[in-house]
Amino acid sequence: MDHFAKGIASNKQVGTAGELLFIYESYRRGLWPSKFEGDPPCFDNIVVHRKTGKPVIVQTRTTELKGDSRRGTRYQVKALCNNDTVHIRDTNVQVLGVYCVPYDWYFIPAKKIFAHSVGMYPHVSGSRGKYEKFRGNWGVFGFSSGDPVLLS
Protein backbone atom coordinates (compact mmCIF):
# COMPACT_ATOMS: atom_id res chain seq x y z
CA MET A 1 0.00 0.00 0.00
CA ASP A 2 1.38 3.44 -0.86
CA HIS A 3 0.79 7.05 0.16
CA PHE A 4 -2.48 7.30 -1.80
CA ALA A 5 -4.19 4.54 0.14
CA LYS A 6 -2.81 5.12 3.66
CA GLY A 7 -5.70 5.26 6.06
CA ILE A 8 -8.15 4.07 3.42
CA ALA A 9 -9.65 0.80 4.58
CA SER A 10 -12.04 -0.33 1.86
CA ASN A 11 -12.30 -0.55 -1.92
CA LYS A 12 -15.26 1.86 -1.74
CA GLN A 13 -13.10 4.45 0.03
CA VAL A 14 -10.26 4.00 -2.47
CA GLY A 15 -12.77 4.42 -5.31
CA THR A 16 -14.20 7.59 -3.78
CA ALA A 17 -10.70 9.01 -3.29
CA GLY A 18 -9.91 8.25 -6.96
CA GLU A 19 -13.12 9.97 -8.10
CA LEU A 20 -12.26 13.07 -6.07
CA LEU A 21 -8.72 13.08 -7.46
CA PHE A 22 -10.18 12.90 -10.98
CA ILE A 23 -12.41 15.91 -10.25
CA TYR A 24 -9.46 17.87 -8.87
CA GLU A 25 -7.23 17.01 -11.84
CA SER A 26 -10.07 17.94 -14.22
CA TYR A 27 -10.51 21.35 -12.60
CA ARG A 28 -6.74 21.92 -12.76
CA ARG A 29 -7.01 21.60 -16.53
CA GLY A 30 -9.91 24.02 -16.83
CA LEU A 31 -12.46 21.26 -17.41
CA TRP A 32 -15.94 21.13 -15.87
CA PRO A 33 -16.50 17.80 -14.13
CA SER A 34 -19.74 16.93 -12.39
CA LYS A 35 -20.14 14.35 -9.62
CA PHE A 36 -23.60 12.97 -9.07
CA GLU A 37 -25.31 12.56 -5.74
CA GLY A 38 -26.07 8.96 -5.01
CA ASP A 39 -24.43 6.17 -6.95
CA PRO A 40 -25.62 6.02 -10.57
CA PRO A 41 -25.18 2.64 -12.26
CA CYS A 42 -21.98 2.22 -14.27
CA PHE A 43 -20.62 5.77 -14.20
CA ASP A 44 -19.17 8.25 -11.74
CA ASN A 45 -18.75 11.61 -13.46
CA ILE A 46 -19.64 13.67 -16.46
CA VAL A 47 -17.12 16.12 -17.89
CA VAL A 48 -18.13 18.90 -20.24
CA HIS A 49 -15.91 18.60 -23.32
CA ARG A 50 -13.80 21.76 -23.46
CA LYS A 51 -14.28 22.36 -27.19
CA THR A 52 -17.68 20.90 -28.09
CA GLY A 53 -19.55 21.55 -24.84
CA LYS A 54 -21.00 18.03 -24.99
CA PRO A 55 -21.00 15.78 -21.91
CA VAL A 56 -18.50 12.92 -21.70
CA ILE A 57 -19.65 10.10 -19.40
CA VAL A 58 -16.78 8.69 -17.31
CA GLN A 59 -16.33 5.60 -15.14
CA THR A 60 -13.32 6.07 -12.86
CA ARG A 61 -11.23 3.32 -11.32
CA THR A 62 -8.18 3.37 -9.08
CA THR A 63 -5.62 0.57 -8.98
CA GLU A 64 -2.29 -0.32 -7.45
CA LEU A 65 0.46 -2.54 -8.81
CA LYS A 66 -0.47 -6.23 -8.90
CA GLY A 67 1.49 -9.18 -10.05
CA ASP A 68 2.55 -12.76 -10.00
CA SER A 69 5.50 -14.75 -11.25
CA ARG A 70 3.63 -16.16 -14.24
CA ARG A 71 2.16 -12.97 -15.74
CA GLY A 72 4.49 -10.33 -14.32
CA THR A 73 3.47 -7.07 -12.67
CA ARG A 74 0.78 -4.80 -14.03
CA TYR A 75 -1.98 -2.40 -13.07
CA GLN A 76 -5.34 -3.98 -13.75
CA VAL A 77 -9.02 -3.03 -13.42
CA LYS A 78 -12.26 -4.68 -14.41
CA ALA A 79 -14.18 -3.32 -17.37
CA LEU A 80 -17.45 -4.45 -15.84
CA CYS A 81 -20.13 -2.80 -13.73
CA ASN A 82 -23.39 -3.65 -11.94
CA ASN A 83 -21.71 -6.31 -9.79
CA ASP A 84 -19.70 -7.58 -12.76
CA THR A 85 -22.81 -8.38 -14.83
CA VAL A 86 -22.50 -5.72 -17.56
CA HIS A 87 -19.48 -4.87 -19.72
CA ILE A 88 -18.66 -1.17 -19.70
CA ARG A 89 -18.80 -1.14 -23.51
CA ASP A 90 -22.51 -2.07 -23.31
CA THR A 91 -23.43 0.93 -21.15
CA ASN A 92 -23.65 4.69 -21.73
CA VAL A 93 -20.05 5.10 -20.44
CA GLN A 94 -17.83 6.75 -23.04
CA VAL A 95 -14.50 6.75 -21.19
CA LEU A 96 -12.92 4.49 -18.60
CA GLY A 97 -10.62 6.65 -16.49
CA VAL A 98 -8.02 4.66 -14.53
CA TYR A 99 -5.60 6.11 -12.01
CA CYS A 100 -2.54 3.90 -11.64
CA VAL A 101 -1.17 4.82 -8.20
CA PRO A 102 1.21 6.70 -8.09
CA TYR A 103 1.90 7.14 -11.82
CA ASP A 104 -0.71 8.60 -14.12
CA TRP A 105 -4.21 8.51 -15.51
CA TYR A 106 -5.35 6.45 -18.49
CA PHE A 107 -8.48 7.54 -20.38
CA ILE A 108 -9.62 4.65 -22.53
CA PRO A 109 -12.63 4.96 -24.85
CA ALA A 110 -15.11 2.30 -23.72
CA LYS A 111 -15.69 1.19 -27.32
CA LYS A 112 -11.99 0.16 -27.51
CA ILE A 113 -12.30 -2.29 -24.59
CA PHE A 114 -13.25 -5.87 -25.45
CA ALA A 115 -11.80 -7.92 -22.57
CA HIS A 116 -13.33 -8.12 -19.09
CA SER A 117 -10.25 -6.43 -17.62
CA VAL A 118 -7.75 -3.80 -18.70
CA GLY A 119 -4.01 -4.10 -17.98
CA MET A 120 -1.63 -1.13 -17.93
CA TYR A 121 2.14 -0.85 -17.50
CA PRO A 122 3.12 2.72 -16.54
CA HIS A 123 6.03 1.39 -14.45
CA VAL A 124 7.64 -0.26 -17.51
CA SER A 125 9.78 2.18 -19.47
CA GLY A 126 8.90 2.07 -23.17
CA SER A 127 5.94 -0.24 -22.62
CA ARG A 128 4.02 -1.10 -25.78
CA GLY A 129 0.97 -2.37 -23.93
CA LYS A 130 -2.37 -2.20 -25.71
CA TYR A 131 -3.62 0.76 -23.66
CA GLU A 132 -0.40 2.78 -23.32
CA LYS A 133 -1.52 5.17 -26.06
CA PHE A 134 -4.31 6.29 -23.72
CA ARG A 135 -1.95 7.24 -20.87
CA GLY A 136 -2.45 10.88 -19.87
CA ASN A 137 -5.04 11.22 -22.66
CA TRP A 138 -6.80 14.33 -21.32
CA GLY A 139 -7.48 15.21 -24.97
CA VAL A 140 -10.55 12.98 -24.78
CA PHE A 141 -12.09 15.89 -22.85
CA GLY A 142 -10.82 18.57 -25.24
CA PHE A 143 -7.70 19.46 -23.22
CA SER A 144 -4.59 20.05 -25.32
CA SER A 145 -1.03 19.55 -24.07
CA GLY A 146 -0.27 23.25 -24.68
CA ASP A 147 -3.22 24.46 -22.60
CA PRO A 148 -2.38 26.09 -19.25
CA VAL A 149 -2.63 23.96 -16.13
CA LEU A 150 -3.93 25.66 -13.01
CA LEU A 151 -2.47 25.01 -9.56
CA SER A 152 0.66 23.42 -10.98
Residue frames as a rotation matrix with the C-alpha (Angstrom) as fourth column:
MET 1
0.585 0.811 0.000 0.00
0.811 -0.585 0.000 0.00
0.000 0.000 -1.000 0.00
ASP 2
-0.447 -0.792 0.417 1.38
0.791 -0.567 -0.230 3.44
0.418 0.227 0.879 -0.86
HIS 3
-0.951 -0.044 -0.307 0.79
0.207 -0.827 -0.523 7.05
-0.231 -0.561 0.795 0.16
PHE 4
-0.665 0.747 -0.010 -2.48
-0.465 -0.403 0.789 7.30
0.585 0.529 0.615 -1.80
ALA 5
0.124 0.795 -0.594 -4.19
-0.035 0.601 0.798 4.54
0.992 -0.078 0.103 0.14
LYS 6
-0.816 -0.437 -0.379 -2.81
0.345 0.158 -0.925 5.12
0.465 -0.885 0.022 3.66
GLY 7
-0.861 0.509 -0.030 -5.70
-0.196 -0.384 -0.902 5.26
-0.470 -0.771 0.430 6.06
ILE 8
-0.134 0.828 -0.545 -8.15
-0.987 -0.060 0.152 4.07
0.093 0.558 0.825 3.42
ALA 9
-0.495 -0.092 0.864 -9.65
-0.567 0.787 -0.241 0.80
-0.658 -0.609 -0.442 4.58
SER 10
0.088 0.646 0.758 -12.04
0.258 0.720 -0.644 -0.33
-0.962 0.253 -0.103 1.86
ASN 11
-0.598 -0.226 0.769 -12.30
0.776 0.080 0.626 -0.55
-0.203 0.971 0.128 -1.92
LYS 12
0.450 0.841 0.300 -15.26
0.869 -0.490 0.070 1.86
0.205 0.229 -0.951 -1.74
GLN 13
0.715 -0.241 -0.656 -13.10
0.215 -0.817 0.535 4.45
-0.665 -0.524 -0.532 0.03
VAL 14
-0.425 -0.897 0.123 -10.26
0.350 -0.038 0.936 4.00
-0.835 0.441 0.330 -2.47
GLY 15
-0.300 0.409 0.862 -12.77
0.950 0.046 0.309 4.42
0.087 0.911 -0.402 -5.31
THR 16
0.775 0.615 -0.147 -14.20
0.631 -0.766 0.125 7.59
-0.036 -0.189 -0.981 -3.78
ALA 17
0.298 -0.759 -0.579 -10.70
0.127 -0.570 0.812 9.01
-0.946 -0.315 -0.073 -3.29
GLY 18
-0.614 -0.520 0.594 -9.91
0.607 0.170 0.776 8.25
-0.505 0.837 0.211 -6.96
GLU 19
0.174 0.773 0.610 -13.12
0.958 -0.277 0.078 9.97
0.229 0.571 -0.788 -8.10
LEU 20
0.850 0.119 -0.514 -12.26
0.334 -0.876 0.349 13.07
-0.408 -0.468 -0.784 -6.07
LEU 21
-0.169 -0.973 -0.159 -8.72
0.218 -0.194 0.956 13.08
-0.961 0.127 0.245 -7.46
PHE 22
-0.430 0.095 0.898 -10.18
0.899 0.138 0.416 12.90
-0.084 0.986 -0.145 -10.98
ILE 23
0.670 0.729 0.137 -12.41
0.732 -0.680 0.038 15.91
0.121 0.075 -0.990 -10.25
TYR 24
0.575 -0.542 -0.612 -9.46
0.116 -0.687 0.717 17.87
-0.810 -0.484 -0.332 -8.87
GLU 25
-0.488 -0.818 0.304 -7.23
0.397 0.103 0.912 17.01
-0.778 0.566 0.275 -11.84
SER 26
-0.054 0.561 0.826 -10.07
0.994 -0.052 0.100 17.94
0.099 0.826 -0.555 -14.22
TYR 27
0.881 0.392 -0.264 -10.51
0.440 -0.884 0.155 21.35
-0.173 -0.253 -0.952 -12.60
ARG 28
0.136 -0.923 -0.359 -6.74
0.200 -0.329 0.923 21.92
-0.970 -0.197 0.140 -12.76
ARG 29
-0.709 -0.412 0.572 -7.01
0.576 0.128 0.807 21.60
-0.406 0.902 0.146 -16.53
GLY 30
-0.805 0.422 -0.417 -9.91
-0.476 -0.879 0.030 24.02
-0.353 0.223 0.909 -16.83
LEU 31
-0.732 0.589 -0.343 -12.46
0.108 0.597 0.795 21.26
0.673 0.544 -0.501 -17.41
TRP 32
-0.375 0.706 0.600 -15.94
-0.903 -0.424 -0.066 21.13
0.208 -0.567 0.797 -15.87
PRO 33
-0.813 0.076 -0.577 -16.50
0.101 0.995 -0.011 17.80
0.573 -0.068 -0.817 -14.13
SER 34
-0.076 0.832 0.550 -19.74
-0.895 -0.300 0.330 16.93
0.439 -0.467 0.767 -12.39
LYS 35
-0.957 -0.189 -0.219 -20.14
-0.054 0.860 -0.508 14.35
0.284 -0.474 -0.833 -9.62
PHE 36
-0.134 0.990 -0.051 -23.60
-0.265 0.014 0.964 12.97
0.955 0.142 0.260 -9.07
GLU 37
-0.344 0.182 0.921 -25.31
-0.932 0.051 -0.359 12.56
-0.112 -0.982 0.152 -5.74
GLY 38
0.700 0.552 0.452 -26.07
-0.524 0.828 -0.200 8.96
-0.485 -0.097 0.869 -5.01
ASP 39
-0.411 -0.833 0.371 -24.43
-0.338 0.517 0.786 6.17
-0.847 0.198 -0.494 -6.95
PRO 40
0.421 0.623 -0.659 -25.62
-0.840 -0.006 -0.542 6.02
-0.341 0.782 0.521 -10.57
PRO 41
0.662 -0.152 0.734 -25.18
0.159 0.985 0.062 2.64
-0.733 0.076 0.676 -12.26
CYS 42
0.506 -0.531 0.680 -21.98
0.838 0.488 -0.242 2.22
-0.203 0.692 0.692 -14.27
PHE 43
0.068 -0.606 0.793 -20.62
0.569 -0.629 -0.529 5.77
0.820 0.487 0.302 -14.20
ASP 44
-0.073 -0.237 -0.969 -19.17
0.983 -0.181 -0.030 8.25
-0.168 -0.954 0.247 -11.74
ASN 45
-0.263 -0.163 -0.951 -18.75
0.191 -0.975 0.115 11.61
-0.946 -0.151 0.288 -13.46
ILE 46
0.606 0.286 0.742 -19.64
0.793 -0.147 -0.591 13.67
-0.060 0.947 -0.316 -16.46
VAL 47
-0.320 -0.729 -0.605 -17.12
0.461 -0.678 0.573 16.12
-0.828 -0.096 0.553 -17.89
VAL 48
0.810 0.530 -0.252 -18.13
0.082 -0.527 -0.846 18.90
-0.581 0.665 -0.470 -20.24
HIS 49
0.238 -0.718 0.654 -15.91
0.960 0.275 -0.048 18.60
-0.146 0.639 0.755 -23.32
ARG 50
-0.191 -0.438 -0.878 -13.80
0.460 -0.830 0.315 21.76
-0.867 -0.344 0.360 -23.46
LYS 51
-0.932 -0.274 -0.239 -14.28
-0.075 -0.499 0.864 22.36
-0.356 0.823 0.444 -27.19
THR 52
-0.740 0.672 0.009 -17.68
0.243 0.255 0.936 20.90
0.627 0.695 -0.352 -28.09
GLY 53
-0.591 0.516 0.620 -19.55
-0.785 -0.544 -0.296 21.55
0.184 -0.662 0.727 -24.84
LYS 54
0.324 0.712 -0.623 -21.00
-0.506 0.686 0.522 18.03
0.799 0.146 0.583 -24.99
PRO 55
0.487 -0.108 0.866 -21.00
-0.832 0.243 0.498 15.78
-0.264 -0.964 0.029 -21.91
VAL 56
-0.150 -0.571 -0.807 -18.50
-0.527 0.737 -0.424 12.92
0.837 0.361 -0.411 -21.70
ILE 57
0.793 0.517 0.322 -19.65
-0.560 0.413 0.718 10.10
0.238 -0.750 0.617 -19.40
VAL 58
-0.158 -0.978 -0.133 -16.78
-0.636 0.204 -0.744 8.69
0.755 -0.033 -0.655 -17.31
GLN 59
0.945 0.207 -0.252 -16.33
0.045 0.684 0.728 5.60
0.323 -0.700 0.637 -15.14
THR 60
0.211 -0.915 0.343 -13.32
-0.809 -0.361 -0.465 6.07
0.549 -0.179 -0.816 -12.86
ARG 61
0.900 -0.082 -0.428 -11.23
0.262 0.887 0.381 3.32
0.349 -0.455 0.820 -11.32
THR 62
0.411 -0.814 0.410 -8.18
-0.896 -0.444 0.017 3.37
0.168 -0.374 -0.912 -9.08
THR 63
0.953 -0.103 -0.284 -5.62
0.106 0.994 -0.005 0.57
0.283 -0.025 0.959 -8.98
GLU 64
0.439 -0.866 0.239 -2.29
-0.759 -0.214 0.615 -0.32
-0.482 -0.451 -0.751 -7.45
LEU 65
-0.228 -0.651 -0.724 0.46
-0.911 0.406 -0.078 -2.54
0.345 0.641 -0.686 -8.81
LYS 66
0.622 0.425 0.658 -0.47
-0.585 0.811 0.029 -6.23
-0.521 -0.402 0.753 -8.90
GLY 67
0.110 -0.601 -0.792 1.49
-0.925 0.230 -0.303 -9.18
0.364 0.766 -0.530 -10.05
ASP 68
0.761 -0.006 0.649 2.55
-0.290 0.891 0.348 -12.76
-0.580 -0.453 0.676 -10.00
SER 69
-0.203 -0.969 0.140 5.50
-0.306 0.198 0.931 -14.75
-0.930 0.146 -0.337 -11.25
ARG 70
-0.187 0.191 0.964 3.63
0.736 0.677 0.009 -16.16
-0.651 0.711 -0.267 -14.24
ARG 71
0.512 0.543 0.665 2.16
0.852 -0.416 -0.317 -12.97
0.105 0.730 -0.676 -15.74
GLY 72
-0.558 -0.759 0.337 4.49
0.669 -0.651 -0.358 -10.33
0.491 0.026 0.871 -14.32
THR 73
-0.475 0.357 -0.804 3.47
0.601 -0.536 -0.593 -7.07
-0.643 -0.765 0.039 -12.67
ARG 74
-0.654 0.380 0.654 0.78
0.472 -0.470 0.746 -4.80
0.591 0.796 0.128 -14.03
TYR 75
-0.796 0.601 -0.069 -1.98
-0.358 -0.561 -0.747 -2.40
-0.488 -0.570 0.662 -13.07
GLN 76
-0.858 0.508 -0.070 -5.34
0.271 0.565 0.780 -3.98
0.436 0.650 -0.622 -13.75
VAL 77
-0.660 0.748 0.069 -9.02
-0.514 -0.383 -0.768 -3.03
-0.548 -0.542 0.637 -13.42
LYS 78
-0.445 0.629 0.637 -12.26
0.663 0.710 -0.237 -4.68
-0.601 0.317 -0.733 -14.41
ALA 79
-0.962 0.228 -0.151 -14.18
-0.269 -0.692 0.670 -3.32
0.049 0.685 0.727 -17.37
LEU 80
-0.426 0.841 -0.333 -17.45
0.592 0.538 0.600 -4.45
0.684 0.058 -0.727 -15.84
CYS 81
-0.817 0.235 0.526 -20.13
-0.511 -0.718 -0.473 -2.80
0.266 -0.655 0.707 -13.73
ASN 82
0.223 0.959 0.175 -23.39
-0.905 0.137 0.403 -3.65
0.363 -0.248 0.898 -11.94
ASN 83
0.359 -0.178 0.916 -21.71
-0.649 0.658 0.382 -6.31
-0.671 -0.732 0.120 -9.79
ASP 84
-0.625 -0.781 0.017 -19.70
-0.468 0.392 0.792 -7.58
-0.625 0.487 -0.610 -12.76
THR 85
-0.061 0.692 0.719 -22.81
0.441 0.665 -0.603 -8.38
-0.895 0.280 -0.346 -14.83
VAL 86
0.902 0.398 0.164 -22.50
0.341 -0.426 -0.838 -5.72
-0.264 0.812 -0.520 -17.56
HIS 87
-0.112 -0.948 0.300 -19.48
0.983 -0.061 0.173 -4.87
-0.146 0.314 0.938 -19.72
ILE 88
-0.207 -0.052 -0.977 -18.66
0.304 -0.953 -0.014 -1.17
-0.930 -0.300 0.213 -19.70
ARG 89
-0.977 -0.204 -0.062 -18.80
-0.011 -0.241 0.971 -1.14
-0.213 0.949 0.233 -23.51
ASP 90
-0.554 0.830 0.058 -22.51
0.637 0.378 0.672 -2.07
0.536 0.410 -0.738 -23.31
THR 91
0.064 0.530 -0.846 -23.43
0.886 -0.420 -0.196 0.93
-0.459 -0.737 -0.496 -21.15
ASN 92
0.887 0.274 0.373 -23.65
0.415 -0.827 -0.379 4.69
0.204 0.491 -0.847 -21.73
VAL 93
0.515 -0.784 -0.346 -20.05
0.127 -0.329 0.936 5.10
-0.848 -0.526 -0.070 -20.44
GLN 94
0.978 -0.199 -0.067 -17.83
-0.120 -0.270 -0.955 6.75
0.172 0.942 -0.288 -23.04
VAL 95
0.124 -0.989 0.078 -14.50
-0.470 -0.128 -0.874 6.75
0.874 0.072 -0.480 -21.19
LEU 96
0.822 -0.068 -0.566 -12.92
0.491 0.587 0.643 4.49
0.289 -0.807 0.516 -18.60
GLY 97
0.414 -0.687 0.598 -10.62
-0.541 -0.714 -0.445 6.65
0.732 -0.139 -0.666 -16.49
VAL 98
0.789 -0.219 -0.574 -8.02
0.494 0.781 0.381 4.66
0.365 -0.584 0.725 -14.53
TYR 99
0.579 -0.655 0.485 -5.60
-0.745 -0.666 -0.010 6.11
0.330 -0.356 -0.874 -12.01
CYS 100
0.588 -0.520 -0.620 -2.54
0.420 0.851 -0.315 3.90
0.691 -0.075 0.719 -11.64
VAL 101
0.957 -0.178 0.231 -1.17
-0.291 -0.534 0.794 4.82
-0.018 -0.827 -0.563 -8.20
PRO 102
0.237 0.129 -0.963 1.21
0.424 -0.906 -0.017 6.70
-0.874 -0.404 -0.269 -8.09
TYR 103
-0.565 -0.664 0.490 1.90
0.672 -0.026 0.740 7.14
-0.478 0.747 0.461 -11.82
ASP 104
-0.925 0.170 -0.341 -0.71
-0.344 -0.755 0.558 8.60
-0.163 0.633 0.757 -14.12
TRP 105
0.028 0.993 0.117 -4.21
-0.403 0.118 -0.908 8.51
-0.915 -0.022 0.403 -15.51
TYR 106
-0.961 -0.081 0.266 -5.35
0.204 0.442 0.874 6.45
-0.188 0.894 -0.408 -18.49
PHE 107
-0.186 0.930 -0.319 -8.48
-0.525 -0.368 -0.768 7.54
-0.831 0.025 0.556 -20.38
ILE 108
-0.945 -0.188 0.266 -9.62
0.050 0.724 0.688 4.65
-0.322 0.663 -0.675 -22.53
PRO 109
-0.407 0.846 -0.345 -12.63
-0.901 -0.308 0.306 4.96
0.153 0.435 0.887 -24.85
ALA 110
-0.106 0.442 0.891 -15.11
-0.586 0.696 -0.415 2.30
-0.803 -0.566 0.185 -23.72
LYS 111
0.829 0.499 -0.253 -15.69
-0.478 0.397 -0.783 1.19
-0.290 0.771 0.567 -27.32
LYS 112
0.212 -0.850 -0.481 -11.99
-0.757 0.169 -0.631 0.16
0.618 0.498 -0.608 -27.51
ILE 113
-0.565 -0.371 0.737 -12.30
-0.796 0.479 -0.370 -2.29
-0.215 -0.796 -0.566 -24.59
PHE 114
0.098 0.589 -0.802 -13.25
-0.714 0.603 0.356 -5.87
0.693 0.538 0.479 -25.45
ALA 115
-0.502 -0.336 -0.797 -11.80
0.269 0.815 -0.513 -7.92
0.822 -0.472 -0.319 -22.57
HIS 116
0.580 0.741 -0.337 -13.33
0.508 -0.006 0.861 -8.12
0.637 -0.671 -0.380 -19.09
SER 117
0.649 -0.426 -0.631 -10.25
0.475 -0.421 0.773 -6.43
-0.595 -0.801 -0.071 -17.62
VAL 118
0.863 -0.402 0.306 -7.75
-0.002 -0.609 -0.793 -3.80
0.505 0.684 -0.527 -18.70
GLY 119
0.556 -0.754 -0.350 -4.01
0.757 0.286 0.587 -4.10
-0.343 -0.591 0.730 -17.98
MET 120
0.900 -0.291 0.324 -1.63
-0.106 -0.869 -0.484 -1.13
0.422 0.401 -0.813 -17.93
TYR 121
0.495 -0.824 -0.277 2.14
0.867 0.489 0.095 -0.85
0.057 -0.287 0.956 -17.50
PRO 122
0.903 -0.131 0.408 3.12
-0.064 -0.983 -0.173 2.72
0.424 0.130 -0.896 -16.54
HIS 123
0.697 -0.654 0.296 6.03
-0.413 -0.029 0.910 1.39
-0.586 -0.756 -0.290 -14.45
VAL 124
0.264 -0.583 0.768 7.64
0.679 0.678 0.282 -0.26
-0.685 0.447 0.575 -17.51
SER 125
-0.086 -0.391 -0.916 9.78
-0.347 -0.850 0.396 2.18
-0.934 0.352 -0.063 -19.47
GLY 126
-0.683 -0.191 -0.705 8.90
-0.713 -0.035 0.701 2.07
-0.158 0.981 -0.112 -23.17
SER 127
-0.525 0.545 0.654 5.94
0.136 0.812 -0.568 -0.24
-0.840 -0.209 -0.500 -22.62
ARG 128
-0.867 0.285 -0.409 4.02
-0.471 -0.201 0.859 -1.10
0.163 0.937 0.308 -25.78
GLY 129
-0.752 0.644 0.139 0.97
0.388 0.604 -0.696 -2.37
-0.533 -0.469 -0.704 -23.93
LYS 130
-0.391 0.691 0.608 -2.37
0.891 0.119 0.438 -2.20
0.230 0.713 -0.663 -25.71
TYR 131
0.628 0.776 -0.059 -3.62
0.753 -0.587 0.296 0.76
0.195 -0.231 -0.953 -23.66
GLU 132
-0.178 -0.793 -0.583 -0.40
0.842 -0.429 0.327 2.78
-0.509 -0.433 0.744 -23.32
LYS 133
-0.693 -0.078 0.716 -1.52
0.579 -0.651 0.490 5.17
0.429 0.755 0.496 -26.06
PHE 134
0.323 0.900 0.294 -4.31
0.389 -0.409 0.825 6.29
0.863 -0.152 -0.482 -23.72
ARG 135
0.024 -0.407 -0.913 -1.95
0.998 -0.041 0.044 7.24
-0.055 -0.912 0.406 -20.87
GLY 136
-0.544 -0.225 -0.808 -2.45
0.414 -0.910 -0.025 10.88
-0.730 -0.349 0.588 -19.87
ASN 137
-0.732 0.278 0.622 -5.04
0.633 -0.059 0.772 11.22
0.252 0.959 -0.133 -22.66
TRP 138
-0.437 0.561 -0.704 -6.80
0.396 -0.583 -0.710 14.33
-0.808 -0.588 0.033 -21.32
GLY 139
-0.919 0.043 -0.392 -7.48
-0.355 -0.524 0.774 15.21
-0.172 0.851 0.496 -24.97
VAL 140
-0.697 0.713 -0.071 -10.55
0.625 0.653 0.426 12.98
0.350 0.253 -0.902 -24.78
PHE 141
0.147 0.728 -0.670 -12.09
0.898 -0.382 -0.217 15.89
-0.414 -0.569 -0.710 -22.85
GLY 142
0.761 0.154 0.630 -10.82
0.531 -0.705 -0.470 18.57
0.372 0.692 -0.618 -25.24
PHE 143
0.798 -0.567 -0.204 -7.70
-0.191 -0.559 0.806 19.46
-0.571 -0.605 -0.555 -23.22
SER 144
0.818 -0.575 -0.010 -4.59
0.096 0.155 -0.983 20.05
0.567 0.804 0.182 -25.32
SER 145
0.366 -0.755 -0.544 -1.03
0.923 0.370 0.107 19.55
0.121 -0.541 0.832 -24.07
GLY 146
-0.578 -0.624 0.526 -0.27
0.592 -0.764 -0.255 23.25
0.562 0.164 0.811 -24.68
ASP 147
0.381 0.809 0.448 -3.22
0.142 -0.531 0.836 24.46
0.914 -0.254 -0.317 -22.60
PRO 148
-0.397 -0.554 0.731 -2.38
-0.613 -0.432 -0.661 26.09
0.683 -0.711 -0.168 -19.25
VAL 149
-0.018 0.320 -0.947 -2.63
0.585 0.772 0.250 23.96
0.811 -0.550 -0.201 -16.13
LEU 150
0.389 0.245 0.888 -3.93
-0.493 -0.759 0.426 25.66
0.778 -0.604 -0.174 -13.01
LEU 151
0.769 -0.026 0.639 -2.47
-0.625 0.177 0.760 25.01
-0.133 -0.984 0.120 -9.56
SER 152
0.773 -0.504 -0.385 0.66
0.169 0.749 -0.641 23.42
0.612 0.431 0.664 -10.98
